[in-house]
């Protein structure tokens, strides 16, 4: 299994299955967004309701390797592949409990001023938390 500094287990829900009996593709994107924002809020101090800085997703992609269905859960690994001044590129791996790779994703955030929506430098606790996730790949 690929090395990720942070892991989170995300339970699958009944409504995640589509008419074909497996987790719908859009759910994988929601899982990525959830794991990233969990890290940013818990470790980076991101205040999504009133903070001056917010993260906007400017790019995302997902490559699917295996099917998964409810009931079950995904073990989701998170790392930072690139940390810029105002942007960050995350890499995410989604695995079954049996360590079968389900999907790999990338997600790019640009941190911006809440009011102006202009890019701002990621600093302080936020930057420290992101730096904890930086890996050589």
N, CA, C and O atoms as CSV, one atom per row, in Angstrom:
chain,resi,resn,atom,element,x,y,z
A,1,UNK,N,N,0.847,-1.174,0.000
A,1,UNK,CA,C,0.000,0.000,0.000
A,1,UNK,C,C,0.896,1.243,0.000
A,1,UNK,O,O,1.957,1.247,0.624
A,2,UNK,N,N,0.471,2.282,-0.693
A,2,UNK,CA,C,1.205,3.540,-0.807
A,2,UNK,C,C,1.246,4.235,0.550
A,2,UNK,O,O,0.335,4.076,1.362
A,3,UNK,N,N,2.293,4.997,0.791
A,3,UNK,CA,C,2.469,5.692,2.060
A,3,UNK,C,C,1.677,6.999,2.106
A,3,UNK,O,O,1.812,7.860,1.237
A,4,UNK,N,N,0.859,7.120,3.129
A,4,UNK,CA,C,0.103,8.344,3.383
A,4,UNK,C,C,0.285,8.702,4.860
A,4,UNK,O,O,0.168,7.831,5.722
A,5,UNK,N,N,0.570,9.972,5.162
A,5,UNK,CA,C,0.747,10.364,6.563
A,5,UNK,C,C,-0.542,10.388,7.383
A,5,UNK,O,O,-0.488,10.320,8.611
A,6,UNK,N,N,-1.701,10.483,6.723
A,6,UNK,CA,C,-2.971,10.559,7.445
A,6,UNK,C,C,-3.940,9.549,6.851
A,6,UNK,O,O,-4.055,9.406,5.634
A,7,UNK,N,N,-4.635,8.854,7.746
A,7,UNK,CA,C,-5.654,7.883,7.349
A,7,UNK,C,C,-6.957,8.184,8.083
A,7,UNK,O,O,-6.962,8.552,9.258
A,8,UNK,N,N,-8.046,8.019,7.366
A,8,UNK,CA,C,-9.368,8.182,7.969
A,8,UNK,C,C,-10.280,7.107,7.396
A,8,UNK,O,O,-10.270,6.855,6.191
A,9,UNK,N,N,-11.059,6.482,8.248
A,9,UNK,CA,C,-12.056,5.512,7.793
A,9,UNK,C,C,-13.371,6.239,7.578
A,9,UNK,O,O,-13.853,6.960,8.452
A,10,UNK,N,N,-13.945,6.035,6.392
A,10,UNK,CA,C,-15.206,6.679,6.035
A,10,UNK,C,C,-16.239,5.581,5.786
A,10,UNK,O,O,-16.106,4.806,4.839
A,11,UNK,N,N,-17.268,5.515,6.636
A,11,UNK,CA,C,-18.301,4.498,6.426
A,11,UNK,C,C,-19.125,4.800,5.181
A,11,UNK,O,O,-19.449,5.953,4.896
A,12,UNK,N,N,-19.455,3.755,4.455
A,12,UNK,CA,C,-20.341,3.913,3.304
A,12,UNK,C,C,-21.780,3.882,3.792
A,12,UNK,O,O,-22.096,3.253,4.802
A,13,UNK,N,N,-22.644,4.569,3.061
A,13,UNK,CA,C,-24.051,4.657,3.436
A,13,UNK,C,C,-24.918,3.960,2.394
A,13,UNK,O,O,-24.501,3.781,1.249
A,14,UNK,N,N,-26.098,3.578,2.787
A,14,UNK,CA,C,-27.041,2.930,1.892
A,14,UNK,C,C,-27.232,3.749,0.615
A,14,UNK,O,O,-27.248,3.196,-0.485
A,15,UNK,N,N,-27.377,5.060,0.764
A,15,UNK,CA,C,-27.652,5.921,-0.388
A,15,UNK,C,C,-26.444,6.093,-1.309
A,15,UNK,O,O,-26.586,6.653,-2.396
A,16,UNK,N,N,-25.254,5.625,-0.902
A,16,UNK,CA,C,-24.064,5.739,-1.756
A,16,UNK,C,C,-24.106,4.776,-2.933
A,16,UNK,O,O,-23.472,5.027,-3.958
A,17,UNK,N,N,-24.847,3.670,-2.800
A,17,UNK,CA,C,-24.966,2.708,-3.893
A,17,UNK,C,C,-25.852,3.280,-4.995
A,17,UNK,O,O,-26.849,3.947,-4.722
A,18,UNK,N,N,-25.476,3.011,-6.239
A,18,UNK,CA,C,-26.314,3.434,-7.364
A,18,UNK,C,C,-27.130,2.252,-7.873
A,18,UNK,O,O,-27.118,1.179,-7.268
A,19,UNK,N,N,-27.831,2.443,-8.970
A,19,UNK,CA,C,-28.705,1.383,-9.486
A,19,UNK,C,C,-27.933,0.157,-9.950
A,19,UNK,O,O,-28.524,-0.907,-10.134
A,20,UNK,N,N,-26.626,0.285,-10.141
A,20,UNK,CA,C,-25.801,-0.841,-10.555
A,20,UNK,C,C,-25.244,-1.622,-9.367
A,20,UNK,O,O,-24.530,-2.608,-9.546
A,21,UNK,N,N,-25.575,-1.176,-8.149
A,21,UNK,CA,C,-25.181,-1.916,-6.956
A,21,UNK,C,C,-23.793,-1.612,-6.431
A,21,UNK,O,O,-23.265,-2.365,-5.613
A,22,UNK,N,N,-23.189,-0.520,-6.886
A,22,UNK,CA,C,-21.888,-0.127,-6.331
A,22,UNK,C,C,-21.898,1.373,-6.028
A,22,UNK,O,O,-22.775,2.112,-6.474
A,23,UNK,N,N,-20.904,1.791,-5.264
A,23,UNK,CA,C,-20.815,3.198,-4.882
A,23,UNK,C,C,-20.661,4.054,-6.134
A,23,UNK,O,O,-19.784,3.814,-6.964
A,24,UNK,N,N,-21.525,5.050,-6.253
A,24,UNK,CA,C,-21.514,5.935,-7.409
A,24,UNK,C,C,-20.248,6.783,-7.440
A,24,UNK,O,O,-19.702,7.138,-6.396
A,25,UNK,N,N,-19.789,7.102,-8.646
A,25,UNK,CA,C,-18.540,7.858,-8.823
A,25,UNK,C,C,-18.512,9.172,-8.051
A,25,UNK,O,O,-17.471,9.539,-7.507
A,26,UNK,N,N,-19.617,9.878,-7.992
A,26,UNK,CA,C,-19.642,11.173,-7.322
A,26,UNK,C,C,-19.350,11.036,-5.824
A,26,UNK,O,O,-18.865,11.981,-5.202
A,27,UNK,N,N,-19.638,9.888,-5.251
A,27,UNK,CA,C,-19.373,9.660,-3.829
A,27,UNK,C,C,-17.871,9.699,-3.556
A,27,UNK,O,O,-17.442,10.183,-2.509
A,28,UNK,N,N,-17.075,9.194,-4.489
A,28,UNK,CA,C,-15.613,9.212,-4.303
A,28,UNK,C,C,-15.104,10.650,-4.160
A,28,UNK,O,O,-14.220,10.922,-3.348
A,29,UNK,N,N,-15.662,11.559,-4.946
A,29,UNK,CA,C,-15.270,12.974,-4.844
A,29,UNK,C,C,-15.709,13.561,-3.498
A,29,UNK,O,O,-14.976,14.342,-2.891
A,30,UNK,N,N,-16.881,13.193,-3.043
A,30,UNK,CA,C,-17.362,13.655,-1.743
A,30,UNK,C,C,-16.473,13.143,-0.614
A,30,UNK,O,O,-16.190,13.870,0.338
A,31,UNK,N,N,-16.038,11.904,-0.720
A,31,UNK,CA,C,-15.142,11.328,0.289
A,31,UNK,C,C,-13.823,12.091,0.310
A,31,UNK,O,O,-13.315,12.413,1.385
A,32,UNK,N,N,-13.261,12.385,-0.859
A,32,UNK,CA,C,-12.013,13.154,-0.906
A,32,UNK,C,C,-12.190,14.498,-0.215
A,32,UNK,O,O,-11.377,14.883,0.626
A,33,UNK,N,N,-13.241,15.202,-0.568
A,33,UNK,CA,C,-13.522,16.521,-0.003
A,33,UNK,C,C,-13.686,16.439,1.511
A,33,UNK,O,O,-13.186,17.298,2.238
A,34,UNK,N,N,-14.384,15.411,1.989
A,34,UNK,CA,C,-14.619,15.230,3.417
A,34,UNK,C,C,-13.320,14.976,4.176
A,34,UNK,O,O,-13.090,15.586,5.220
A,35,UNK,N,N,-12.478,14.093,3.673
A,35,UNK,CA,C,-11.227,13.765,4.361
A,35,UNK,C,C,-10.293,14.976,4.388
A,35,UNK,O,O,-9.679,15.267,5.414
A,36,UNK,N,N,-10.191,15.667,3.279
A,36,UNK,CA,C,-9.327,16.862,3.220
A,36,UNK,C,C,-9.820,17.913,4.211
A,36,UNK,O,O,-9.029,18.455,4.983
A,37,UNK,N,N,-11.104,18.200,4.195
A,37,UNK,CA,C,-11.623,19.249,5.075
A,37,UNK,C,C,-11.619,18.833,6.542
A,37,UNK,O,O,-11.491,19.685,7.421
A,38,UNK,N,N,-11.755,17.555,6.819
A,38,UNK,CA,C,-11.590,17.076,8.195
A,38,UNK,C,C,-10.193,17.426,8.701
A,38,UNK,O,O,-10.033,17.931,9.812
A,39,UNK,N,N,-9.184,17.151,7.875
A,39,UNK,CA,C,-7.798,17.475,8.240
A,39,UNK,C,C,-7.617,18.989,8.427
A,39,UNK,O,O,-7.042,19.434,9.420
A,40,UNK,N,N,-8.108,19.761,7.476
A,40,UNK,CA,C,-7.918,21.211,7.536
A,40,UNK,C,C,-8.598,21.835,8.757
A,40,UNK,O,O,-8.048,22.749,9.371
A,41,UNK,N,N,-9.769,21.355,9.106
A,41,UNK,CA,C,-10.501,21.900,10.252
A,41,UNK,C,C,-9.863,21.428,11.564
A,41,UNK,O,O,-9.590,22.235,12.452
A,42,UNK,N,N,-9.629,20.117,11.678
A,42,UNK,CA,C,-9.106,19.563,12.932
A,42,UNK,C,C,-7.659,19.944,13.200
A,42,UNK,O,O,-7.306,20.294,14.326
A,43,UNK,N,N,-6.822,19.878,12.176
A,43,UNK,CA,C,-5.387,20.098,12.377
A,43,UNK,C,C,-4.906,21.470,11.935
A,43,UNK,O,O,-3.968,22.020,12.512
A,44,UNK,N,N,-5.547,22.020,10.913
A,44,UNK,CA,C,-5.100,23.297,10.360
A,44,UNK,C,C,-5.829,24.506,10.900
A,44,UNK,O,O,-5.470,25.643,10.592
A,45,UNK,N,N,-6.854,24.269,11.705
A,45,UNK,CA,C,-7.585,25.383,12.284
A,45,UNK,C,C,-8.440,26.151,11.292
A,45,UNK,O,O,-8.816,27.293,11.556
A,46,UNK,N,N,-8.754,25.542,10.151
A,46,UNK,CA,C,-9.573,26.228,9.154
A,46,UNK,C,C,-10.973,26.452,9.714
A,46,UNK,O,O,-11.637,25.509,10.143
A,47,UNK,N,N,-11.411,27.696,9.708
A,47,UNK,CA,C,-12.743,28.053,10.182
A,47,UNK,C,C,-13.628,28.253,8.953
A,47,UNK,O,O,-13.616,29.316,8.332
A,48,UNK,N,N,-14.393,27.219,8.612
A,48,UNK,CA,C,-15.180,27.265,7.374
A,48,UNK,C,C,-16.370,28.212,7.457
A,48,UNK,O,O,-16.921,28.598,6.426
A,49,UNK,N,N,-16.777,28.593,8.666
A,49,UNK,CA,C,-17.941,29.457,8.815
A,49,UNK,C,C,-17.598,30.937,8.903
A,49,UNK,O,O,-18.351,31.778,8.412
A,50,UNK,N,N,-16.448,31.268,9.535
A,50,UNK,CA,C,-16.177,32.685,9.768
A,50,UNK,C,C,-14.725,33.093,9.524
A,50,UNK,O,O,-14.382,34.263,9.699
A,51,UNK,N,N,-13.874,32.161,9.128
A,51,UNK,CA,C,-12.467,32.488,8.931
A,51,UNK,C,C,-12.237,33.422,7.749
A,51,UNK,O,O,-13.026,33.454,6.805
A,52,UNK,N,N,-11.158,34.170,7.813
A,52,UNK,CA,C,-10.819,35.089,6.722
A,52,UNK,C,C,-10.336,34.346,5.485
A,52,UNK,O,O,-10.479,34.840,4.366
A,53,UNK,N,N,-9.763,33.158,5.681
A,53,UNK,CA,C,-9.218,32.367,4.576
A,53,UNK,C,C,-10.080,31.127,4.374
A,53,UNK,O,O,-10.457,30.456,5.336
A,54,UNK,N,N,-10.388,30.830,3.113
A,54,UNK,CA,C,-11.111,29.603,2.765
A,54,UNK,C,C,-10.363,28.917,1.631
A,54,UNK,O,O,-9.594,29.553,0.911
A,55,UNK,N,N,-10.588,27.629,1.478
A,55,UNK,CA,C,-9.984,26.870,0.394
A,55,UNK,C,C,-11.005,26.573,-0.678
A,55,UNK,O,O,-12.076,26.035,-0.393
A,56,UNK,N,N,-10.676,26.923,-1.921
A,56,UNK,CA,C,-11.562,26.627,-3.052
A,56,UNK,C,C,-10.948,25.522,-3.899
A,56,UNK,O,O,-9.765,25.570,-4.233
A,57,UNK,N,N,-11.753,24.537,-4.242
A,57,UNK,CA,C,-11.280,23.479,-5.127
A,57,UNK,C,C,-11.244,24.020,-6.552
A,57,UNK,O,O,-12.258,24.482,-7.075
A,58,UNK,N,N,-10.064,23.958,-7.179
A,58,UNK,CA,C,-9.928,24.441,-8.552
A,58,UNK,C,C,-9.677,23.300,-9.540
A,58,UNK,O,O,-9.725,23.495,-10.754
A,59,UNK,N,N,-9.408,22.104,-9.000
A,59,UNK,CA,C,-9.176,20.953,-9.869
A,59,UNK,C,C,-9.351,19.677,-9.050
A,59,UNK,O,O,-8.945,19.613,-7.890
A,60,UNK,N,N,-9.955,18.670,-9.663
A,60,UNK,CA,C,-10.044,17.361,-9.018
A,60,UNK,C,C,-10.132,16.296,-10.100
A,60,UNK,O,O,-10.612,16.538,-11.207
A,61,UNK,N,N,-9.656,15.122,-9.745
A,61,UNK,CA,C,-9.767,13.987,-10.655
A,61,UNK,C,C,-9.739,12.710,-9.837
A,61,UNK,O,O,-9.286,12.695,-8.693
A,62,UNK,N,N,-10.226,11.647,-10.437
A,62,UNK,CA,C,-10.271,10.367,-9.749
A,62,UNK,C,C,-10.097,9.249,-10.771
A,62,UNK,O,O,-10.716,9.252,-11.834
A,63,UNK,N,N,-9.244,8.300,-10.424
A,63,UNK,CA,C,-9.036,7.117,-11.261
A,63,UNK,C,C,-9.547,5.912,-10.481
A,63,UNK,O,O,-9.122,5.675,-9.350
A,64,UNK,N,N,-10.446,5.161,-11.075
A,64,UNK,CA,C,-11.106,4.049,-10.403
A,64,UNK,C,C,-10.410,2.739,-10.717
A,64,UNK,O,O,-10.029,2.483,-11.859
A,65,UNK,N,N,-10.248,1.910,-9.693
A,65,UNK,CA,C,-9.552,0.626,-9.855
A,65,UNK,C,C,-10.422,-0.573,-9.507
A,65,UNK,O,O,-10.255,-1.648,-10.083
A,66,UNK,N,N,-11.353,-0.396,-8.564
A,66,UNK,CA,C,-12.193,-1.509,-8.127
A,66,UNK,C,C,-13.527,-0.965,-7.633
A,66,UNK,O,O,-13.644,0.202,-7.259
A,67,UNK,N,N,-14.508,-1.823,-7.641
A,67,UNK,CA,C,-15.838,-1.460,-7.178
A,67,UNK,C,C,-15.949,-1.715,-5.678
A,67,UNK,O,O,-15.288,-2.597,-5.130
A,68,UNK,N,N,-16.792,-0.932,-5.035
A,68,UNK,CA,C,-17.073,-1.103,-3.617
A,68,UNK,C,C,-18.556,-0.810,-3.413
A,68,UNK,O,O,-19.156,-0.049,-4.173
A,69,UNK,N,N,-19.147,-1.421,-2.377
A,69,UNK,CA,C,-20.583,-1.268,-2.137
A,69,UNK,C,C,-20.877,-1.127,-0.651
A,69,UNK,O,O,-20.089,-1.539,0.201
A,70,UNK,N,N,-22.032,-0.534,-0.362
A,70,UNK,CA,C,-22.579,-0.566,0.989
A,70,UNK,C,C,-23.108,-1.961,1.223
A,70,UNK,O,O,-23.677,-2.536,0.295
A,71,UNK,N,N,-22.960,-2.549,2.400
A,71,UNK,CA,C,-22.305,-1.995,3.588
A,71,UNK,C,C,-20.791,-2.133,3.483
A,71,UNK,O,O,-20.277,-2.994,2.769
A,72,UNK,N,N,-20.113,-1.291,4.187
A,72,UNK,CA,C,-18.663,-1.320,4.207
A,72,UNK,C,C,-18.127,0.057,4.525
A,72,UNK,O,O,-18.860,0.953,4.946
A,73,UNK,N,N,-16.851,0.202,4.316
A,73,UNK,CA,C,-16.214,1.494,4.559
A,73,UNK,C,C,-14.996,1.613,3.655
A,73,UNK,O,O,-14.533,0.631,3.074
A,74,UNK,N,N,-14.500,2.806,3.553
A,74,UNK,CA,C,-13.260,3.070,2.816
A,74,UNK,C,C,-12.200,3.537,3.798
A,74,UNK,O,O,-12.470,4.364,4.669
A,75,UNK,N,N,-10.997,3.005,3.655
A,75,UNK,CA,C,-9.828,3.524,4.374
A,75,UNK,C,C,-9.204,4.511,3.409
A,75,UNK,O,O,-8.791,4.139,2.311
A,76,UNK,N,N,-9.136,5.772,3.817
A,76,UNK,CA,C,-8.714,6.837,2.920
A,76,UNK,C,C,-7.398,7.426,3.409
A,76,UNK,O,O,-7.299,7.915,4.535
A,77,UNK,N,N,-6.387,7.371,2.541
A,77,UNK,CA,C,-5.082,7.948,2.837
A,77,UNK,C,C,-4.958,9.313,2.185
A,77,UNK,O,O,-5.437,9.532,1.072
A,78,UNK,N,N,-4.306,10.232,2.896
A,78,UNK,CA,C,-4.160,11.605,2.412
A,78,UNK,C,C,-2.712,12.036,2.533
A,78,UNK,O,O,-2.060,11.804,3.551
A,79,UNK,N,N,-2.220,12.668,1.474
A,79,UNK,CA,C,-0.884,13.261,1.491
A,79,UNK,C,C,-0.894,14.506,0.623
A,79,UNK,O,O,-1.806,14.720,-0.175
A,80,UNK,N,N,0.147,15.331,0.795
A,80,UNK,CA,C,0.319,16.524,-0.032
A,80,UNK,C,C,1.474,16.256,-0.989
A,80,UNK,O,O,2.596,15.975,-0.567
A,81,UNK,N,N,1.181,16.349,-2.287
A,81,UNK,CA,C,2.194,16.142,-3.310
A,81,UNK,C,C,2.912,17.439,-3.660
A,81,UNK,O,O,4.069,17.423,-4.079
A,82,UNK,N,N,2.215,18.565,-3.485
A,82,UNK,CA,C,2.836,19.876,-3.755
A,82,UNK,C,C,2.208,20.919,-2.844
A,82,UNK,O,O,0.985,21.036,-2.768
A,83,UNK,N,N,3.056,21.674,-2.155
A,83,UNK,CA,C,2.596,22.755,-1.301
A,83,UNK,C,C,3.200,24.050,-1.812
A,83,UNK,O,O,4.398,24.292,-1.668
A,84,UNK,N,N,2.352,24.882,-2.415
A,84,UNK,CA,C,2.791,26.184,-2.907
A,84,UNK,C,C,2.489,27.263,-1.886
A,84,UNK,O,O,2.151,26.973,-0.738
A,85,UNK,N,N,2.613,28.508,-2.316
A,85,UNK,CA,C,2.336,29.619,-1.394
A,85,UNK,C,C,0.862,29.714,-1.049
A,85,UNK,O,O,0.497,29.869,0.117
A,86,UNK,N,N,0.009,29.619,-2.074
A,86,UNK,CA,C,-1.432,29.741,-1.830
A,86,UNK,C,C,-2.207,28.517,-2.310
A,86,UNK,O,O,-3.433,28.483,-2.208
A,87,UNK,N,N,-1.515,27.527,-2.823
A,87,UNK,CA,C,-2.216,26.345,-3.324
A,87,UNK,C,C,-1.573,25.069,-2.791
A,87,UNK,O,O,-0.424,25.058,-2.349
A,88,UNK,N,N,-2.348,24.011,-2.850
A,88,UNK,CA,C,-1.882,22.707,-2.400
A,88,UNK,C,C,-2.516,21.637,-3.284
A,88,UNK,O,O,-3.697,21.713,-3.624
A,89,UNK,N,N,-1.708,20.636,-3.652
A,89,UNK,CA,C,-2.231,19.489,-4.414
A,89,UNK,C,C,-2.162,18.258,-3.528
A,89,UNK,O,O,-1.086,17.805,-3.137
A,90,UNK,N,N,-3.326,17.736,-3.226
A,90,UNK,CA,C,-3.440,16.541,-2.400
A,90,UNK,C,C,-3.487,15.307,-3.301
A,90,UNK,O,O,-3.925,15.373,-4.449
A,91,UNK,N,N,-3.029,14.193,-2.760
A,91,UNK,CA,C,-3.227,12.889,-3.377
A,91,UNK,C,C,-3.944,12.023,-2.358
A,91,UNK,O,O,-3.609,12.012,-1.174
A,92,UNK,N,N,-4.939,11.300,-2.848
A,92,UNK,CA,C,-5.806,10.525,-1.981
A,92,UNK,C,C,-5.877,9.103,-2.504
A,92,UNK,O,O,-6.026,8.881,-3.705
A,93,UNK,N,N,-5.770,8.143,-1.603
A,93,UNK,CA,C,-5.955,6.734,-1.946
A,93,UNK,C,C,-7.127,6.183,-1.157
A,93,UNK,O,O,-7.220,6.390,0.053
A,94,UNK,N,N,-8.017,5.483,-1.837
A,94,UNK,CA,C,-9.187,4.890,-1.180
A,94,UNK,C,C,-9.086,3.373,-1.284
A,94,UNK,O,O,-8.956,2.816,-2.374
A,95,UNK,N,N,-9.149,2.719,-0.128
A,95,UNK,CA,C,-8.943,1.280,-0.036
A,95,UNK,C,C,-10.082,0.623,0.726
A,95,UNK,O,O,-10.741,1.261,1.548
A,96,UNK,N,N,-10.310,-0.659,0.448
A,96,UNK,CA,C,-11.237,-1.447,1.252
A,96,UNK,C,C,-10.524,-1.840,2.540
A,96,UNK,O,O,-9.318,-1.635,2.681
A,97,UNK,N,N,-11.282,-2.406,3.479
A,97,UNK,CA,C,-10.688,-2.897,4.728
A,97,UNK,C,C,-9.654,-3.992,4.446
A,97,UNK,O,O,-8.726,-4.186,5.231
A,98,UNK,N,N,-9.814,-4.705,3.330
A,98,UNK,CA,C,-8.866,-5.758,2.946
A,98,UNK,C,C,-7.683,-5.201,2.146
A,98,UNK,O,O,-6.912,-5.962,1.561
A,99,UNK,N,N,-7.543,-3.874,2.125
A,99,UNK,CA,C,-6.446,-3.171,1.463
A,99,UNK,C,C,-6.444,-3.296,-0.059
A,99,UNK,O,O,-5.387,-3.258,-0.688
A,100,UNK,N,N,-7.618,-3.442,-0.641
A,100,UNK,CA,C,-7.772,-3.412,-2.097
A,100,UNK,C,C,-7.917,-1.951,-2.511
A,100,UNK,O,O,-8.758,-1.231,-1.973
A,101,UNK,N,N,-7.099,-1.516,-3.468
A,101,UNK,CA,C,-7.176,-0.141,-3.951
A,101,UNK,C,C,-8.459,0.039,-4.768
A,101,UNK,O,O,-8.664,-0.629,-5.782
A,102,UNK,N,N,-9.310,0.949,-4.310
A,102,UNK,CA,C,-10.575,1.242,-4.974
A,102,UNK,C,C,-10.408,2.401,-5.950
A,102,UNK,O,O,-10.859,2.324,-7.093
A,103,UNK,N,N,-9.756,3.481,-5.495
A,103,UNK,CA,C,-9.610,4.666,-6.339
A,103,UNK,C,C,-8.442,5.515,-5.836
A,103,UNK,O,O,-8.074,5.477,-4.662
A,104,UNK,N,N,-7.875,6.283,-6.771
A,104,UNK,CA,C,-6.839,7.256,-6.450
A,104,UNK,C,C,-7.291,8.601,-6.985
A,104,UNK,O,O,-7.774,8.702,-8.113
A,105,UNK,N,N,-7.134,9.628,-6.173
A,105,UNK,CA,C,-7.587,10.938,-6.591
A,105,UNK,C,C,-6.560,12.021,-6.359
A,105,UNK,O,O,-5.608,11.860,-5.596
A,106,UNK,N,N,-6.783,13.129,-7.040
A,106,UNK,CA,C,-6.027,14.360,-6.812
A,106,UNK,C,C,-7.035,15.479,-6.625
A,106,UNK,O,O,-8.118,15.478,-7.209
A,107,UNK,N,N,-6.646,16.431,-5.795
A,107,UNK,CA,C,-7.551,17.520,-5.439
A,107,UNK,C,C,-6.672,18.736,-5.210
A,107,UNK,O,O,-5.703,18.655,-4.454
A,108,UNK,N,N,-6.983,19.860,-5.842
A,108,UNK,CA,C,-6.185,21.076,-5.694
A,108,UNK,C,C,-7.031,22.161,-5.036
A,108,UNK,O,O,-8.117,22.500,-5.506
A,109,UNK,N,N,-6.508,22.691,-3.945
A,109,UNK,CA,C,-7.118,23.832,-3.261
A,109,UNK,C,C,-6.293,25.073,-3.532
A,109,UNK,O,O,-5.064,25.009,-3.564
A,110,UNK,N,N,-6.953,26.193,-3.726
A,110,UNK,CA,C,-6.317,27.502,-3.677
A,110,UNK,C,C,-6.937,28.214,-2.483
A,110,UNK,O,O,-8.159,28.303,-2.366
A,111,UNK,N,N,-6.087,28.719,-1.600
A,111,UNK,CA,C,-6.575,29.449,-0.438
A,111,UNK,C,C,-6.767,30.902,-0.827
A,111,UNK,O,O,-5.886,31.535,-1.408
A,112,UNK,N,N,-7.944,31.414,-0.492
A,112,UNK,CA,C,-8.330,32.763,-0.900
A,112,UNK,C,C,-8.916,33.520,0.291
A,112,UNK,O,O,-9.344,32.927,1.281
A,113,UNK,N,N,-8.920,34.828,0.165
A,113,UNK,CA,C,-9.605,35.694,1.119
A,113,UNK,C,C,-11.111,35.483,0.945
A,113,UNK,O,O,-11.628,35.520,-0.171
A,114,UNK,N,N,-11.796,35.266,2.050
A,114,UNK,CA,C,-13.241,34.980,1.989
A,114,UNK,C,C,-14.012,36.061,1.245
A,114,UNK,O,O,-14.916,35.747,0.470
A,115,UNK,N,N,-13.675,37.326,1.464
A,115,UNK,CA,C,-14.429,38.427,0.862
A,115,UNK,C,C,-14.031,38.699,-0.585
A,115,UNK,O,O,-14.891,38.758,-1.464
A,116,UNK,N,N,-12.757,38.862,-0.835
A,116,UNK,CA,C,-12.300,39.262,-2.172
A,116,UNK,C,C,-12.161,38.091,-3.136
A,116,UNK,O,O,-12.170,38.275,-4.354
A,117,UNK,N,N,-12.034,36.893,-2.589
A,117,UNK,CA,C,-11.790,35.675,-3.373
A,117,UNK,C,C,-10.447,35.726,-4.115
A,117,UNK,O,O,-10.254,35.018,-5.104
A,118,UNK,N,N,-9.541,36.549,-3.643
A,118,UNK,CA,C,-8.188,36.638,-4.206
A,118,UNK,C,C,-7.281,35.687,-3.442
A,118,UNK,O,O,-7.432,35.540,-2.229
A,119,UNK,N,N,-6.335,35.031,-4.129
A,119,UNK,CA,C,-5.416,34.104,-3.453
A,119,UNK,C,C,-4.639,34.782,-2.328
A,119,UNK,O,O,-4.212,35.932,-2.435
A,120,UNK,N,N,-4.474,34.021,-1.244
A,120,UNK,CA,C,-3.668,34.467,-0.114
A,120,UNK,C,C,-2.723,33.339,0.272
A,120,UNK,O,O,-3.002,32.168,0.013
A,121,UNK,N,N,-1.620,33.693,0.885
A,121,UNK,CA,C,-0.632,32.706,1.300
A,121,UNK,C,C,-1.177,31.878,2.466
A,121,UNK,O,O,-1.772,32.413,3.401
A,122,UNK,N,N,-0.963,30.574,2.391
A,122,UNK,CA,C,-1.312,29.690,3.504
A,122,UNK,C,C,-0.213,29.829,4.546
A,122,UNK,O,O,0.948,29.522,4.277
A,123,UNK,N,N,-0.578,30.290,5.735
A,123,UNK,CA,C,0.412,30.564,6.772
A,123,UNK,C,C,-0.019,29.944,8.098
A,123,UNK,O,O,-1.101,29.367,8.212
A,124,UNK,N,N,0.846,30.075,9.091
A,124,UNK,CA,C,0.538,29.682,10.458
A,124,UNK,C,C,0.178,28.222,10.613
A,124,UNK,O,O,0.787,27.346,9.999
A,125,UNK,N,N,-0.827,27.971,11.449
A,125,UNK,CA,C,-1.265,26.613,11.774
A,125,UNK,C,C,-1.706,25.847,10.526
A,125,UNK,O,O,-1.477,24.642,10.419
A,126,UNK,N,N,-2.337,26.547,9.590
A,126,UNK,CA,C,-2.780,25.911,8.349
A,126,UNK,C,C,-1.589,25.366,7.569
A,126,UNK,O,O,-1.604,24.214,7.136
A,127,UNK,N,N,-0.567,26.181,7.391
A,127,UNK,CA,C,0.612,25.746,6.648
A,127,UNK,C,C,1.327,24.614,7.373
A,127,UNK,O,O,1.785,23.660,6.745
A,128,UNK,N,N,1.422,24.720,8.683
A,128,UNK,CA,C,2.079,23.663,9.472
A,128,UNK,C,C,1.362,22.325,9.290
A,128,UNK,O,O,2.005,21.287,9.133
A,129,UNK,N,N,0.027,22.355,9.313
A,129,UNK,CA,C,-0.747,21.123,9.135
A,129,UNK,C,C,-0.541,20.544,7.737
A,129,UNK,O,O,-0.393,19.332,7.584
A,130,UNK,N,N,-0.531,21.397,6.726
A,130,UNK,CA,C,-0.300,20.933,5.353
A,130,UNK,C,C,1.094,20.349,5.206
A,130,UNK,O,O,1.278,19.331,4.538
A,131,UNK,N,N,2.079,20.990,5.828
A,131,UNK,CA,C,3.467,20.516,5.752
A,131,UNK,C,C,3.621,19.124,6.354
A,131,UNK,O,O,4.477,18.354,5.920
A,132,UNK,N,N,2.800,18.795,7.350
A,132,UNK,CA,C,2.833,17.449,7.957
A,132,UNK,C,C,2.468,16.368,6.945
A,132,UNK,O,O,2.853,15.210,7.101
A,133,UNK,N,N,1.728,16.747,5.912
A,133,UNK,CA,C,1.257,15.778,4.921
A,133,UNK,C,C,2.151,15.677,3.692
A,133,UNK,O,O,1.903,14.844,2.820
A,134,UNK,N,N,3.183,16.504,3.606
A,134,UNK,CA,C,4.055,16.506,2.435
A,134,UNK,C,C,4.883,15.227,2.414
A,134,UNK,O,O,5.525,14.862,3.399
A,135,UNK,N,N,4.852,14.555,1.262
A,135,UNK,CA,C,5.647,13.332,1.081
A,135,UNK,C,C,6.420,13.442,-0.221
A,135,UNK,O,O,6.136,14.288,-1.069
A,136,UNK,N,N,7.389,12.576,-0.355
A,136,UNK,CA,C,8.173,12.530,-1.589
A,136,UNK,C,C,7.457,11.722,-2.662
A,136,UNK,O,O,7.949,11.610,-3.784
A,137,UNK,N,N,6.303,11.160,-2.329
A,137,UNK,CA,C,5.530,10.379,-3.298
A,137,UNK,C,C,5.816,8.959,-3.118
A,137,UNK,O,O,5.267,8.123,-3.835
